[in-house]
Amino acid sequence: KSAVENLGLKSNIAKALEMPDRELKVEIPFRRDNGEIDSVVGFRVQHNNTRGPFKGGIRYHHHVDIEEVRSLATLMTWKTALVDIPYGGGKGGIGINPSDYSRTELERISRKFFRAIDPIIGVNIDIPAPDVNTNAQIMSWFMDEYSQTHGYSPGIVTGKPLELGGSEGREAATGRGTAIITREAAEKWNINLKGAKVVIQGFGNVGYFTAKTLQSYGMKMLAMGDHTGYYHNNNGYDISQVLEY
């Protein structure tokens, strides 16, 4: 509402931007490794496609619900518009903790989910991507599942393995972007990053590439960690050794 007031948008335009174009909630029945049938819930929210196909990641996290996916889909509309690429905003997710499932169970869940949202996605309609707890492997399952009924369709997801038409640098892009923003902000405020100290909260794919890039700027990482705990060393850490550890 504050943004609407500051931009001087008409109320009818603001109202259109408040509500998503479509929200889909699906049941995902799948077979566990022990033979039992289980079910989880998945979502895909398509917020706005005025500027191009819906675009946004799919996350696997036990906190995923319709409220979260709706807000993230809305943010994707702003993000694609701000960086001026011809996409709209969308988001998806499944309410699971991936560590509770085997690799084969995750594959069954992923394929069933993509089959369930098939009617509303397409290379010129809605293009999913990796997000929290999803990666190139899961995108390859998505692509394969979609291609079985639509023919070879590498454009249906981004974040694929390079062997399937993925983009070089995609895996590092989010973390590197975080580091670049840090560098630009430091330059604006006249902060010298040589020897500057940094703490990384979360040390998965994004955290690792953020730390690696910041280290290349001369920064010293004193601490890093995730939901399992933190490590701290006043002398700093060598990122490559941390990853190996």
N, C-alpha and C positions, 0 to 999 in steps of 0.2 A: 504493500500500500504506500509506503514511503517512496519507493522508486516511481510508482505511478504518479504521485504528486510532484516529485522532482522533475520528472520528464514531461509533465503536463499532458499525459495520455488521456484520451477520451474514455469515459466509463465503459462504453461498449467494447472497446479494444482491450481494456484491462480485464473485463469479465471473460472475454474469449481466451486470454492468456492464463487466467486462473485455473481453468478446468482442462484436464487432459482430453484429447480426442477419443481415446479408447483405453479401457482397463480390462485386462484378461486375467482371471484366476483359474488355474487348472489343477486337477488332481494328477499325480504322477505315480501310478501303480508300477511296482517293479519286483523282481524276484531277488531275494537275498541269497547269499552263497549257500546257506543251509537248506534252500528250497522253499522257504516260507515267502508268502507274498506280503509286501509292505507298501505303504503309500506315504508320499510327502506332498507338500503344496508348493506350487510355483506361480510366478507372476510375470506379466509383461505389460508395462504401461507405455502407451504412445502419447506423448504430451502434445507435440505440435510439429507439423510437417510443412509449414508455410514456405520455408526456405529450401526444402529438399527432403529426402527420405529420413524417417526416424533413425536416430543413431544413438547407441549407448550400450554399456556393458551389461553382463549378467553375472551376479555375485552369488556365491554359495556361503551362507552364514546363518547361524541359528537365530539371529535377531531380525532376519528379513521378514517384513510384512508389507501390506499394501500401502500403509502410510509412508514408510521409508522409500519404497520403490517409486511412489508417486512424486515425492519431493526430489529424488535424484533424477527422475525423468525430466522434471521442470528445470533443474539446474543444467541438464544437458542441452536444453533449448537455448539457454543463455550462453553456454560455453561455445557451442558451434557458431552462434551469431557473433560473439565477441572476437573470435579468431577468424571470422569471415570465410568459413568453408560451407559449401552448399548442402548442408544437412539440417535436419530438425533435431528434436530431442526425444529420447526414449530410454527405458531402463528395464531390467529384468532381474529376477532372483529366485532362488529356491531356499526355503527355510530349513537348512540342515547344517550340521557341523561335519564338514568333510572327513575329519579324522575318525568319525564313527563308522565309516564305510570303507570297504576294500576298493582297490582300483577297479575291479570288474563290476562291483556294485555301482560305483560312480559312473562308469561308462553306461550301464543300463539306465540309471537315473537321467543322465545327460541326453541320451538318445530319445528316451520317452518324453522328456520335457520338450525337446526340439520338435518332435512329432506333434505334440499337443498344441504348440504355438504356430505350427506350420501355416494355418489358414490366414494369419495376419502378417507374415513376414515375406520378404522377397528382396532381390538385389536392387530394385528400384522403389521398394516400399519401406522396409525396416531391416537394418543391418546390425545384428548384435556384435559384441566384442568381449574380450576378457575384462574381469574386474576382480574384486576381492575373492581369493581362493579359487579363481579359475585361471586357466593358462592356455598355452598353445595346443597342448594335447586335447583339452576339452573342446577347443575350437575346431580341431580336426575331426573329432567325433560329431560335432554339430554339422560341419560341412558335409561329411560323409553321409549322415542321415538324410539331410536335405537333398543331396545329389542323387540318392537312390530313387526318389520319386520325381525329381525335376530335371534330371540330367546333370552333368558336371557343372557345378556352380561355385567356383572359388570366391566369387564376390559376395556370397551370402553372409560371411563373417570376416572381420578383421582380426589381427592377432594370431593368424595361422602360423604353422611352421614354415620356414623358408622353402622347404621342399614342396609345399602345397601352394606356393604363391604368396607367402607372407612377405612383409616388408622388413628390410634390414634396419636394425636399430629399434624396432618396435618394443622388444623386451626391456630395453634400457630407457625408453622414452619418458616414462612418467617420473622416474627418479632423477634422470638428467634434467628434466624440465624444472623439478623442484630446486635443484642445485643452481640452475641458471637464474631462476627468480631470486634466489638468495644472493647471487653475485650481483645482479642488477640493482637490487635493493641496497646492498652494501655500497655500491658505487654512488648511488643517489645520496646516501647519508654519510659519505666519506669515511666508510669503515674499511680498514685494511684487513683483508682476509688471510694474509700471510701470517701463520702462527695463531690465527683466531681459533677459539675453542668451540666445539659443537657437540651436542648430544642428539643421538638419533632415536626417536621413539618409534618402535616397530622396525624389525630388521629382516623383512621378507624381501621380495623382489624390488619394491620401490625403495625401501630403506637402504638396501645394499648399493644400488646404483646411485642413490643420492650421496651416500657416504663416499663412494669411490670417486665421484666427480668432485665433491667438495675437497677431498684429499688432494686431487690434482691442482686445486687452486691454492694449496698450501695450508689448508685448515687442519687442525688436530682434533680427532674424535676422542673425547674423554670417556664417553659412556654410550652404550647402546643396549637395547633389550626389546622384549615384547611381553605378551600376557603371562609368559612363564617366569619372567624375572629380568634383572639387569646386571650388566658388568660395568665396572668403573676402574679407570686407571689414570692417575694424574699425568703420567708420561705419554698417554695417548696410545691408540691401537693402529696397527698396520692392517688395512682393510682386507688385503688378500689373505693374510694369516687368519683373520677372524672368520672369513668365509670357509676356509679349510677346516677350522676348528668346529 
